[in-house]
Amino acid sequence: MNYRHAFHAGNFADLVKHAGLLTLLELMMARPGPLSIIDTHAGAGGYDLEGELSRRTGEAAQGIFRLMADEGAPGVFDGLKEAVRQGNPDGEVRFYPGSPSLIGGRLRAGDRYTACELRDDDKALLEQTLQPFAGARALQADGYSTAADGVAASGAALVLVDPPFERADDYQRIVDTLAAVRRRNARAVLAAWLPLKDLETFDSFLRQVEPLAPDALIGECRLRPLDNPLKMNGCALVIAGAPDGMDQPLGEICAWVAGLGEGQGRGEAWRLNG
Ligand SMILES: C[S@@+](CC[C@H](N)C(=O)[O-])C[C@H]1O[C@@H](n2cnc3c(N)ncnc32)[C@H](O)[C@@H]1O
């Protein structure tokens, strides 16, 4: 496992994932009752954009730095901007929140959050990130099987799946996890982040999701045409069980982020069955 999210923190793909995640949490938390959350691939929890790994790629320059500088960005990004401001009280953008920090900061009394991370170094950082949040715990465990076996069997549940896609079987494991999670709790919502490289890989993944979640919501953000499978040409957030009210904001998120490309971008949200 070579992947470190610090290389990519705050890039365009994080904006789609994290603004989408915050919107999803807001909608799910508007309903009464506790929410149980599993983050299958949690990473370190938060990132120093001036750290060596982030500076080596500079990816945040075309992501969070553009967003924070755009006062006209759609309101759907307000939650993410506010979280970044809170993490940088002196005004400079230096620290960027990962999914654990964003989720932890929104937990209500009674909510439960399990964050899985396999690497020793990132697991140690994850524990520090989650320390202030009651109801949150870090597990050094495989996130797919933790979700498949441990998703709350009843009540409101959210599973966030955000693998590094270093392994060829990540697509298949997401589909298997979706099937297992839905078998345990038919109301569970599963949101999976995917890189968009070529169309065939994306289409074949969606063909496998369709029988399990025919009304899955797809947030698709293309920075450029999907014609080079060696390049990350965009990203997608695929949400099975997406609540009403998610479609429009997810479309706005994808459209704005697609505009960060070089003029060939396209972003939208659509339902598999619709
Ligand atoms: C894309 S990063 C996660 C970023 C995080 N979700 C965020 O938004 O801030 C993926 C992480 O998953 C970890 N990982 C890889 N395979 C895993 C597995 N099977 N179970 C749990 N964690 C895993 C990697 O070490 C890496 O830190």
PDBQT file of the ligand as one rigid body, heavy atoms in Angstrom, charges set to zero:
ROOT
HETATM    1  C1  LIG A 301      -8.425   8.056  -0.707  1.00  0.00    +0.000 C 
HETATM    2  S1  LIG A 301      -7.738   7.788   0.869  1.00  0.00    +0.000 S 
HETATM    3  C2  LIG A 301      -9.013   8.235   1.967  1.00  0.00    +0.000 C 
HETATM    4  C3  LIG A 301      -9.323   9.697   2.048  1.00  0.00    +0.000 C 
HETATM    5  C4  LIG A 301     -10.440  10.044   3.008  1.00  0.00    +0.000 C 
HETATM    6  N1  LIG A 301     -11.623   9.247   2.734  1.00  0.00    +0.000 N 
HETATM    7  C5  LIG A 301     -10.793  11.496   2.917  1.00  0.00    +0.000 C 
HETATM    8  O1  LIG A 301     -11.706  11.856   2.157  1.00  0.00    +0.000 OA
HETATM    9  O2  LIG A 301     -10.192  12.295   3.643  1.00  0.00    +0.000 OA
HETATM   10  C6  LIG A 301      -7.735   6.038   0.992  1.00  0.00    +0.000 C 
HETATM   11  C7  LIG A 301      -7.140   5.482   2.299  1.00  0.00    +0.000 C 
HETATM   12  O3  LIG A 301      -7.553   4.114   2.414  1.00  0.00    +0.000 OA
HETATM   13  C8  LIG A 301      -6.523   3.362   3.044  1.00  0.00    +0.000 C 
HETATM   14  N2  LIG A 301      -6.808   1.956   2.695  1.00  0.00    +0.000 N 
HETATM   15  C9  LIG A 301      -6.440   1.250   1.595  1.00  0.00    +0.000 A 
HETATM   16  N3  LIG A 301      -7.027   0.035   1.577  1.00  0.00    +0.000 NA
HETATM   17  C10 LIG A 301      -7.812  -0.025   2.693  1.00  0.00    +0.000 A 
HETATM   18  C11 LIG A 301      -8.724  -0.992   3.208  1.00  0.00    +0.000 A 
HETATM   19  N4  LIG A 301      -8.928  -2.155   2.567  1.00  0.00    +0.000 N 
HETATM   20  N5  LIG A 301      -9.355  -0.729   4.368  1.00  0.00    +0.000 NA
HETATM   21  C12 LIG A 301      -9.144   0.444   5.031  1.00  0.00    +0.000 A 
HETATM   22  N6  LIG A 301      -8.319   1.423   4.575  1.00  0.00    +0.000 NA
HETATM   23  C13 LIG A 301      -7.655   1.186   3.423  1.00  0.00    +0.000 A 
HETATM   24  C14 LIG A 301      -5.258   3.955   2.465  1.00  0.00    +0.000 C 
HETATM   25  O4  LIG A 301      -4.150   3.706   3.311  1.00  0.00    +0.000 OA
HETATM   26  C15 LIG A 301      -5.637   5.450   2.365  1.00  0.00    +0.000 C 
HETATM   27  O5  LIG A 301      -5.215   6.149   3.520  1.00  0.00    +0.000 OA
ENDROOT
TORSDOF 0
